[in-house]
Amino acid sequence: MRTLSPHLGQASAWSGPILFFGLALILIESATRFSRRRTLK
């Protein structure tokens, strides 16, 4: 259990920024798609 605790701590510390980065990428992608649709029209 002692060897697992620091690894779990790293995972929880990294999960936040990774999820935030993923959401940001999705928002940027949707925004670019929306802008492309407007420019095509």
C-alpha distance (Angstrom), angle and dihedral (degrees) to the residues before:
residue distance angle dihedral
M1 . . .
R2 3.81 . .
T3 3.82 91.2 .
L4 3.83 91.9 47.9
S5 3.82 97.3 50.1
P6 3.86 97.5 69.4
H7 3.81 91.1 44.2
L8 3.82 91.0 51.8
G9 3.80 88.9 47.9
Q10 3.81 90.8 54.5
A11 3.81 91.3 47.3
S12 3.82 92.7 52.2
A13 3.81 91.1 45.8
W14 3.83 91.8 51.4
S15 3.84 97.3 40.8
G16 3.82 92.8 70.4
P17 3.84 98.7 55.2
I18 3.83 91.5 39.3
L19 3.82 92.3 53.4
F20 3.81 90.9 45.7
F21 3.83 90.9 49.1
G22 3.80 91.0 48.7
L23 3.80 92.3 51.0
A24 3.81 90.2 48.0
L25 3.82 90.8 52.4
I26 3.81 91.2 50.1
L27 3.82 91.2 49.8
I28 3.82 91.8 48.4
E29 3.80 91.7 48.1
S30 3.81 92.5 49.6
A31 3.82 90.3 47.1
T32 3.81 92.2 51.5
R33 3.81 91.1 48.2
F34 3.81 90.6 50.4
S35 3.82 91.9 49.1
R36 3.81 90.9 48.2
R37 3.81 90.3 52.6
R38 3.82 90.6 51.7
T39 3.82 92.6 48.2
L40 3.83 92.5 47.9
K41 3.81 90.1 54.6
